């Protein structure tokens, strides 16, 4: 087969399939040449499908709800291409592993380092100090191939807050590099033990163990970030590609079976792209669909005249496939910075411009960075090492400087600098007195502003959303002669006789709820004020900023899953039976961005602050508002709705009088709690008078 093939499109065998060696074509000049029999056009086409899927998903096209599965497609391709070569090797030793690493570095790091440098440069002009410092940390994580681990402790991939993290997408590179940092040494060990033929079985076992870990992490640990980012739950996807490479060598698929596999794979990828969405637990079992669909297409090796090859083997698809790595690196960086500058959703025209601009910048990167640095005859090893080391040292030096200067906070104008310096809650000057015996409960935080003896008039009980009202409300109730205290535990909603899918403090949370029940039953408190981030227990939508799914609720008695409404109403019935009044503080508006960061950036760039549509708030809180409305109607509790103060008919405001109301995306700061505390105190006093 003859084909015009440009030197810039030739890729390292370990990463882009079996393509011709560059050594006979110095200086990157265009030459016609014979494509080797191992080159598969459909692989480049699959890369194009993968990167376009991810791009369209990140541009928020509604039809591309499952576009993030493009990463899974990339993993299968990577495993196939690399192990397609490794399967034919006779001996593996330390030298061959080091040579492999050298090729990986040549393949990935030049374009990555340039992308990181661009982020640091643009971020200086756009990002708030905290965002800039976060970008620097993620850049360092990306350089050392651990960004997936960094983001697993930072933010969900599906969070709206991710749109302030221009290097979030490097998490997938971390997973892949961690796989290739470990697997070659397994091959060396097998060779040393004389078991080279056991390679297929070894990869199969690793893949099965990884898939099992994925299931446990996704459905039993209930930690979506861990399952999504960590290599243990992702290695199986690369392993599937590796297994196909071995199967392909020994089994030639009949034409009709190949056509069937191609069809099944194409339908499977299409359905994954259109039907999977961010509300599903992923990877979990759902990831099998795109992984096995990709495997089916690769294993089928579509014929030249097949309908699928007409798409995958077309010139546009092969072009996008060749530049897919740079396009993957650039597209998210452009989307993040463009979104921060505009402070709103993109119009359709802007999406097209971003798509076009990212493709052009990716082509430039591929032609002038990827291709030359991949070619040892163009960039000799010595020159490559010097340039790589110097670039890395410059980035590391800049990173240290940026972190040392608090995210280059000296850039800010006086107004933004004031917010930056005072962004934490300002009522810390109010001293807390701990309350026995609650203060002895691990992870619980108690606060009274004056010495308190039982019984008390009230307790404020809840998670961190109770904590944000604690001091301001205590001051106002104390001024009116009421005694009480707050008891707060992060990630511990104020419900009785249930536990939650988040396991980190289950025992402590249960101990706390039992202590509150005992206090109420024994007449130690007259009123309980409940506050929580209620939508984390019942919502059809992920949390706006973090992208977290609601917790599942289980009954303590039989571990059966129960809806929030049942657990909530059962809790109220118990306290009503004890003769305790109940006051519920409803949901606080949650934003899809960090409010102080957005305010600082808007002040710095002289742009408008983004707002939250009230309709979006009501959609997120629909189930909660229904349950609280029913409690109010049935008079089982007095309910306060903070959004009636913080929102008008169209929007919910993150800022009032040019001051941020929040310390992040969902917790009120001093200004916000100061506005709501008098309203809550007034409702409390009115309830007491009318009881």
C-alpha positions in Angstrom: 0.0 0.0 0.0 1.4 3.4 -1.0 0.5 6.6 0.7 1.9 10.0 1.1 3.2 10.2 4.7 4.6 13.3 6.3 7.5 13.1 8.6 5.6 15.0 11.3 3.0 12.3 11.5 5.5 9.5 12.3 5.2 8.5 15.9 7.3 6.5 18.3 6.5 2.8 17.9 5.8 2.5 21.6 3.1 5.1 21.5 1.6 5.5 18.0 1.5 2.1 16.5 3.9 0.5 14.0 5.1 3.3 11.8 8.3 3.8 9.9 11.5 4.7 11.5 12.6 8.3 11.2 16.3 7.8 11.2 16.6 7.9 7.4 14.8 11.2 7.2 16.7 13.9 9.1 15.6 17.5 9.6 12.0 16.6 9.4 11.7 17.0 5.6 8.6 15.7 3.8 9.2 12.4 2.0 7.1 9.8 0.3 7.7 6.4 1.7 6.3 2.9 2.1 4.0 2.4 5.1 4.9 -0.7 7.1 2.4 -3.5 7.1 1.9 -3.0 10.8 0.5 0.5 10.5 -3.2 0.6 11.2 -5.1 3.6 10.0 -8.1 2.7 12.2 -6.0 3.3 15.3 -5.4 6.9 14.4 -9.1 7.2 13.6 -9.9 5.8 17.1 -7.6 8.4 18.6 -9.5 11.1 16.7 -12.8 9.8 18.0 -11.4 9.7 21.6 -10.1 13.3 21.6 -13.1 14.7 19.9 -15.4 13.0 22.4 -13.5 14.5 25.3 -13.4 18.0 23.6 -17.1 18.0 22.9 -17.9 16.9 26.5 -15.7 19.7 27.9 -17.4 22.2 25.7 -20.7 21.2 27.3 -22.5 20.1 24.2 -25.6 18.4 25.6 -25.5 15.5 23.1 -21.9 14.6 24.3 -22.9 13.6 27.8 -20.6 10.6 27.8 -17.7 12.2 26.0 -15.4 11.7 28.9 -15.2 8.0 27.9 -12.6 9.1 25.3 -10.0 8.7 28.1 -11.0 5.0 28.4 -10.6 4.6 24.6 -7.1 6.1 24.8 -6.2 3.7 27.5 -7.2 0.6 25.5 -5.3 2.0 22.4 -2.2 2.7 24.5 -2.1 -0.8 25.9 -2.6 -2.4 22.5 0.0 -0.3 20.7 2.7 -0.7 23.2 2.3 -4.4 24.0 2.0 -5.1 20.3 5.7 -4.4 20.2 6.6 -5.9 23.5 5.0 -9.3 22.8 7.6 -9.9 20.1 10.6 -9.1 22.3 12.7 -12.1 23.3 14.4 -10.7 26.4 13.7 -7.9 28.8 16.4 -6.4 31.0 17.1 -3.2 32.8 18.7 -1.6 29.7 15.6 -2.2 27.6 13.4 -0.8 30.3 15.5 2.4 30.6 15.4 2.7 26.8 11.6 2.4 27.0 11.4 5.2 29.6 13.7 7.4 27.4 11.2 7.0 24.5 8.3 7.8 26.7 9.9 10.9 27.9 10.7 12.0 24.4 7.2 11.3 23.4 5.3 13.0 26.2 7.4 15.6 28.0 8.3 18.3 25.5 4.7 19.1 24.6 3.7 18.7 28.3 6.4 21.1 29.5 5.4 23.7 26.9 1.8 23.4 27.9 2.7 23.8 31.6 4.8 26.9 30.9 1.9 28.4 28.9 -0.4 27.8 31.9 2.0 29.5 34.3 2.3 32.5 32.0 -1.4 32.9 31.2 -2.4 32.1 34.8 -0.3 35.0 36.0 -2.6 37.4 34.1 -5.9 35.6 34.9 -6.0 33.5 38.0 -6.5 34.6 41.6 -3.6 33.9 44.0 -5.1 30.7 45.3 -6.0 29.5 41.9 -2.5 30.3 40.7 -0.9 28.5 43.6 -3.2 25.5 42.9 -2.2 25.5 39.2 1.5 25.5 40.2 1.0 22.5 42.5 -0.8 20.6 39.8 2.0 21.5 37.3 4.5 20.0 39.7 2.3 16.9 40.0 2.1 16.6 36.2 5.8 16.9 35.8 6.3 14.0 38.2 3.4 12.0 36.7 1.3 12.0 39.9 -1.4 14.6 39.0 -4.1 11.9 39.3 -3.1 11.4 42.9 -3.0 15.1 43.5 -6.5 15.7 42.0 -7.9 12.6 43.9 -7.4 14.7 47.0 -8.6 17.9 45.4 -11.7 17.9 43.3 -14.0 15.6 41.3 -13.4 15.5 37.5 -17.1 16.3 37.1 -17.1 19.4 39.3 -17.9 22.8 37.9 -15.0 24.0 40.1 -12.7 21.9 37.9 -13.1 24.8 35.3 -10.5 26.7 37.3 -7.9 23.9 37.0 -6.2 24.2 33.7 -4.1 21.1 34.2 -6.8 18.8 35.6 -6.8 16.7 32.4 -3.2 15.6 33.0 -4.6 13.2 35.6 -5.0 10.6 32.8 -1.3 10.9 31.9 -0.4 10.1 35.5 -2.4 6.9 35.4 -0.8 5.8 32.2 2.7 6.6 33.3 2.2 4.8 36.6 1.2 1.7 34.6 4.3 2.0 32.4 6.6 2.7 35.4 5.7 -0.7 36.9 4.8 -3.1 34.1 8.2 -3.3 32.3 9.8 -4.5 35.5 7.3 -7.3 35.6 8.5 -8.3 32.1 12.1 -8.2 33.3 11.2 -10.4 36.3 9.4 -12.9 34.0 12.3 -13.1 31.7 14.7 -13.6 34.6 12.5 -16.5 35.8 12.4 -18.0 32.4 8.7 -17.3 32.1 8.3 -15.0 29.1 5.4 -17.1 27.9 3.5 -16.2 31.1 3.2 -12.6 30.0 -0.3 -12.9 28.8 -1.4 -14.7 32.0 0.3 -12.0 34.1 -1.4 -9.1 32.3 -4.7 -11.0 32.6 -4.3 -11.4 36.3 -3.3 -7.7 36.8 -6.3 -6.6 34.7 -8.7 -8.8 36.7 -7.4 -7.6 40.0 -7.6 -4.0 38.8 -11.2 -4.4 37.6 -12.1 -6.0 40.9 -10.6 -3.0 42.8 -12.5 -0.7 40.5 -15.8 -2.4 41.5 -15.0 -2.3 45.2 -13.9 1.4 45.1 -16.9 2.5 43.0 -19.7 0.7 44.8 -18.4 -0.2 48.3 -15.9 2.5 49.3 -18.3 5.1 47.9 -15.4 7.4 47.1 -16.0 8.5 43.5 -12.7 10.5 43.2 -10.6 7.6 44.4 -12.2 5.2 41.9 -12.0 7.7 39.1 -8.4 8.9 39.5 -6.4 6.1 41.1 -4.3 3.8 39.0 -5.5 0.6 40.8 -9.0 1.0 39.4 -7.8 2.0 35.9 -5.0 -0.4 35.0 -7.4 -3.0 33.7 -8.4 -0.6 30.8 -4.8 -0.5 29.6 -4.5 -4.2 30.3 -7.5 -5.0 28.0 -5.6 -3.3 25.1 -2.5 -5.3 26.0 -4.4 -8.6 26.0 -5.8 -7.8 22.5 -2.2 -7.4 21.2 -1.5 -11.0 22.2 -4.8 -12.3 20.9 -4.2 -10.6 17.6 -0.9 -12.4 17.1 -2.3 -15.9 17.4 -5.9 -15.5 16.2 -7.0 -14.2 12.8 -10.6 -13.2 12.8 -12.8 -14.4 9.9 -14.3 -11.7 7.7 -17.9 -12.1 8.9 -16.9 -12.2 12.5 -14.7 -9.1 12.0 -17.7 -7.3 10.5 -19.8 -8.3 13.5 -17.2 -7.1 16.0 -16.8 -3.8 14.1 -20.5 -3.2 14.2 -20.8 -4.1 17.9 -17.9 -1.9 18.7 -19.2 1.0 16.7 -22.6 0.7 18.3 -21.1 0.3 21.8 -18.9 3.4 21.4 -21.8 5.4 20.1 -24.2 4.4 22.9 -21.5 5.2 25.4 -20.9 8.6 24.0 -24.6 9.5 23.9 -26.1 7.7 27.0 -23.4 7.6 29.7 -23.4 10.8 31.8 -21.8 12.3 34.8 -24.7 11.3 37.1 -23.6 7.7 36.8 -21.0 6.0 39.0 -17.9 5.8 36.9 -15.8 3.9 36.1 -17.5 1.0 37.9 -19.3 -1.5 35.6 -20.3 1.3 33.2 -16.7 1.7 32.0 -17.0 -1.8 30.5 -19.1 -0.4 27.6 -16.5 1.9 26.0 -13.5 -0.3 26.9 -15.0 -3.5 25.4 -16.4 -1.5 22.4 -12.9 -0.2 21.7 -11.4 -3.6 22.2 -13.9 -5.1 19.7 -13.0 -2.6 17.0 -9.3 -3.1 17.4 -9.6 -6.8 17.5 -11.8 -6.8 14.4 -9.2 -4.8 12.4 -11.8 -3.4 10.0 -11.1 -4.0 6.3 -10.1 -1.3 4.0 -13.5 -1.2 2.3 -15.6 -1.6 5.5 -18.0 1.3 6.4 -16.2 1.8 9.7 -12.8 2.1 8.0 -14.3 4.8 5.7 -14.7 6.9 8.8 -11.7 5.9 10.9 -9.3 5.7 8.0 -10.3 9.0 6.4 -7.8 11.8 6.1 -9.5 14.2 8.6 -9.7 11.3 11.2 -6.0 10.4 10.7 -5.0 14.0 11.0 -6.8 14.5 14.3 -5.4 11.1 15.5 -1.8 12.2 14.8 -2.2 15.5 16.7 -4.5 14.0 19.4 -1.9 14.2 22.2 -1.3 17.9 21.7 -5.0 18.5 21.1 -5.7 16.7 24.4 -3.2 18.9 26.2 -4.3 22.2 24.7 -8.1 22.0 24.5 -8.8 22.0 28.3 -6.3 24.8 29.0 -8.0 27.0 26.4 -11.4 26.1 27.7 -10.5 26.9 31.3 -8.9 30.3 30.6 -11.5 31.4 28.0 -14.3 30.5 30.5 -12.6 32.4 33.3 -12.2 35.5 31.1 -15.8 35.4 30.0 -17.3 34.4 33.3 -20.2 32.7 31.6 -21.2 29.8 29.4 -19.9 29.8 25.8 -22.1 30.6 22.9 -22.2 28.2 20.0 -19.9 30.5 18.0 -17.4 30.7 20.8 -17.4 26.9 21.1 -16.6 26.6 17.3 -13.8 29.2 17.7 -12.3 27.3 20.7 -12.5 24.1 18.7 -10.8 25.6 15.8 -8.2 27.5 17.8 -7.2 24.5 19.9 -6.9 22.3 16.7 -4.6 24.9 15.2 -2.4 25.2 18.3 -2.3 21.4 18.6 -1.0 21.2 15.0 1.7 23.7 15.7 2.7 21.8 18.8 2.7 18.5 17.0 4.8 19.9 14.1 7.3 21.9 15.9 7.5 20.3 19.4 6.3 16.7 19.3 7.8 15.6 16.0 11.3 17.1 16.3 11.8 16.0 19.9 10.7 12.5 19.1 13.3 12.2 16.4 16.8 11.5 17.8 18.4 12.4 14.5 16.8 15.9 14.7 17.2 16.5 18.4 20.2 14.3 19.6 20.1 12.8 23.0 22.5 15.3 24.6 20.6 18.3 23.3 17.3 16.7 24.4 18.6 16.1 27.9 20.0 19.7 28.2 16.8 21.3 27.0 14.5 19.1 29.1 16.5 19.7 32.3 16.8 23.4 31.7 13.1 23.8 31.0 12.2 21.7 34.0 14.5 23.8 36.3 13.0 27.0 35.0 9.5 25.7 35.7 10.5 24.5 39.2 12.1 27.8 40.0 9.1 29.8 38.9 6.8 27.4 40.9 8.8 27.9 44.1 8.7 31.7 43.6 5.0 31.7 42.9 4.2 29.6 46.0 6.6 31.7 48.1 4.7 34.9 47.2 1.3 33.4 48.0 0.3 32.9 44.4 1.9 36.2 43.3 -0.6 38.1 45.4 1.4 41.3 44.7 -0.5 41.5 41.4 -3.8 42.4 43.0 -5.3 45.9 43.2 -6.1 47.2 46.7 -9.8 46.1 46.7 -9.0 42.6 45.6 -6.0 42.4 48.0 -8.3 43.2 51.0 -10.6 40.3 50.1 -7.6 38.0 49.6 -6.2 38.9 53.0 -9.5 38.6 54.8 -11.1 35.7 52.9 -11.4 33.4 55.9 -14.2 33.9 58.4 -13.8 37.0 60.5 -15.6 35.9 63.6 -12.8 33.7 64.9 -12.3 36.4 67.6 -15.3 35.0 69.3 -13.9 32.4 71.7 -15.6 29.0 72.1 -16.1 27.1 75.3 -16.2 23.3 74.8 -19.2 21.4 76.2 -19.0 18.1 78.1 -19.5 15.3 77.3 -19.9 16.1 73.6 -16.3 17.4 73.3 -15.0 13.9 74.0 -16.6 12.5 70.8 -13.9 12.2 68.2 -14.2 14.5 65.2 -17.0 16.5 66.9 -16.6 20.2 67.5 -18.6 22.0 70.3 -18.9 25.7 70.9 -20.7 27.7 73.5 -20.0 31.4 74.0 -20.7 31.4 77.8 -20.6 28.7 80.4 -23.5 26.3 79.9 -25.2 23.9 82.3 -27.9 21.4 81.4 -30.6 21.7 80.5 -30.1 24.2 77.8 -32.6 26.2 75.6 -31.2 25.0 72.3 -28.5 23.1 70.5 -27.4 23.7 66.9 -26.7 20.3 65.4 -25.3 19.4 62.0 -22.4 19.2 59.6 -20.2 22.1 58.4 -23.2 24.0 57.3 -24.2 24.2 60.9 -20.7 25.3 61.8 -21.0 28.3 59.5 -23.9 29.7 61.6 -22.6 28.7 65.0 -20.9 31.8 66.4 -23.1 34.5 64.9 -26.3 32.7 65.9 -25.0 32.0 69.4 -24.2 35.7 70.0 -27.7 36.8 69.0 -29.5 34.2 71.0 -27.3 34.8 74.1 -28.1 38.6 73.8 -31.7 37.6 74.1 -31.1 35.4 77.2 -31.1 32.0 75.6 -28.4 29.5 76.6 -27.2 26.8 74.3 -24.3 25.5 72.2 -23.5 24.1 68.8 -22.2 20.6 68.0 -20.8 20.1 64.6 -19.2 17.2 62.8 -18.1 17.4 59.2 -19.8 15.0 56.8 -22.2 14.0 59.6 -25.8 15.1 58.8 -28.2 15.5 61.8 -30.3 12.3 61.4 -31.0 9.5 63.9 -30.7 5.7 63.4 -29.0 5.8 60.0 -25.5 5.8 58.6 -24.1 7.0 55.3 -22.2 5.7 52.4 -19.2 8.0 53.2 -17.3 5.8 55.6 -14.6 8.1 57.0 -16.5 8.9 60.3 -19.4 6.5 60.5 -18.6 5.3 64.0 -18.1 8.9 65.3 -21.2 10.1 63.6 -23.3 7.4 65.1 -21.9 8.1 68.5 -22.8 11.8 68.1 -26.4 11.1 67.0 -26.9 8.8 70.0 -25.6 11.5 72.4 -28.0 14.0 70.9 -30.9 11.6 71.2 -30.0 10.8 74.8 -29.8 14.5 75.7 -33.3 15.2 74.1 -34.8 12.1 75.7 -33.5 13.0 79.2 -34.9 16.5 79.0 -31.5 18.2 78.6 -32.5 20.5 75.7 -35.7 22.3 74.8 -35.1 23.1 71.1 -32.8 21.5 68.4 -31.8 23.6 65.5 -30.9 21.4 62.5 -28.6 22.6 59.7 -26.9 20.6 57.0 -25.8 20.6 53.4 -29.1 18.8 52.7 -28.7 18.3 49.0 -25.8 16.0 49.7 -28.4 13.5 50.9 -31.1 13.9 48.2 -30.7 15.4 44.8 -30.8 14.4 41.1 -27.7 16.5 40.4 -24.1 16.4 41.5 -22.9 19.2 43.8 -22.1 22.2 41.6 -18.5 22.9 42.5 -17.1 19.5 43.6 -19.2 17.4 41.3 -20.1 14.9 44.1 -23.1 12.6 44.0 -25.4 12.5 47.1 -24.6 10.1 49.9 -26.7 7.0 50.2 -28.5 6.6 53.5 -28.8 3.2 55.3 -30.9 2.2 58.3 -28.8 1.1 61.3 -31.1 -1.8 62.2 -30.9 -3.7 58.9 -28.6 -1.8 56.6 -31.4 -1.3 54.2 -31.1 1.8 52.0 -33.8 4.4 52.8 -34.7 7.7 51.1 -33.8 11.0 52.8 -37.5 11.8 53.3 -38.0 8.7 55.4 -34.9 9.2 57.6 -35.6 12.9 58.1 -39.3 12.4 59.0 -38.4 9.5 61.4 -35.9 11.8 63.1 -38.5 14.6 63.6 -41.0 12.1 65.0 -38.6 11.0 67.7 -37.7 14.5 68.9 -41.4 15.5 68.8 -42.2 12.4 71.0 -39.5 13.7 73.4 -41.3 17.0 73.6 -38.4 18.8 71.9 -39.1 21.7 69.5 -37.4 21.4 66.1 -36.2 24.3 63.9 -34.8 23.4 60.5 -32.4 25.7 58.6 -33.0 24.9 54.9 -30.4 24.7 52.1 -28.0 27.5 51.4 -27.4 28.3 47.7 -24.3 26.5 46.3 -22.2 28.0 43.5 -20.3 26.4 40.7 -17.3 28.4 41.5 -15.2 29.5 44.5 -16.8 32.9 45.4 -13.7 34.7 46.9 -11.6 33.5 44.0 -14.1 34.6 41.5 -14.5 38.0 43.2 -10.8 38.6 43.3 -10.4 37.7 39.6 -13.4 39.9 38.6 -11.9 42.8 40.6 -8.4 42.1 39.1 -9.7 41.8 35.5 -12.5 44.4 35.9 -15.2 41.9 34.8 -18.6 41.0 36.2 -19.1 38.3 38.9 -21.0 35.2 37.7 -24.4 34.6 39.3 -26.5 31.5 40.1 -29.9 31.2 38.5 -32.5 30.7 41.2 -34.0 28.0 38.9 -30.7 26.1 39.1 -30.8 26.3 42.9 -34.3 25.0 42.9 -33.4 22.1 40.6 -30.5 21.1 42.8 -32.7 21.3 45.9 -36.0 20.1 44.5 -36.2 17.0 46.7 -35.1 18.8 49.8 -37.5 21.7 49.4 -40.4 19.2 49.0 -39.5 17.4 52.2 -39.0 20.6 54.2 -42.1 22.1 52.8 -44.1 19.1 53.9 -42.6 19.3 57.4 -43.6 23.0 57.6 -47.1 22.2 56.3 -47.7 19.4 58.8 -46.2 21.5 61.6 -43.7 18.8 62.6 -41.0 21.5 62.5 -40.4 25.2 61.9 -38.5 25.7 58.7 -36.3 28.6 57.7 -35.3 29.1 54.0 -32.0 31.0 53.7 -32.5 31.4 49.9 -35.4 33.7 50.5 -32.9 36.2 51.8 -29.9 35.4 49.5 -31.9 35.1 46.3 -34.3 37.3 44.3 -36.7 36.0 41.7 -34.0 35.4 39.1 -30.6 35.0 40.8 -28.8 34.1 44.0 -26.1 36.5 44.8 -22.6 35.5 46.0 -21.7 39.1 46.8 -23.5 41.9 48.5 -22.3 45.5 48.9 -19.1 44.5 47.1 -18.2 41.9 49.8 -18.3 38.1 49.2 -20.8 36.2 51.3 -19.0 32.9 51.1 -15.6 31.5 52.0 -15.8 28.9 49.2 -18.6 27.7 46.9 -21.1 26.6 49.5 -20.0 27.8 53.0 -21.1 31.2 54.2 -18.4 33.4 55.6 -18.7 36.2 58.2 -20.7 38.5 55.9 -23.1 35.8 54.9 -23.7 34.4 58.3 -24.0 37.9 59.8 -26.9 38.5 57.4 -28.7 35.3 58.1 -28.1 34.9 61.9 -30.5 37.7 62.9 -33.2 36.2 60.7 -32.7 32.8 62.2 -32.7 34.2 65.8 -35.9 36.1 65.2 -37.6 32.9 63.9 -36.3 31.0 66.9 -37.7 33.5 69.3 -41.0 33.7 67.5 -41.3 29.9 67.7 -40.6 29.8 71.4 -43.2 32.5 72.1 -45.9 30.6 70.1 -45.0 27.1 71.3 
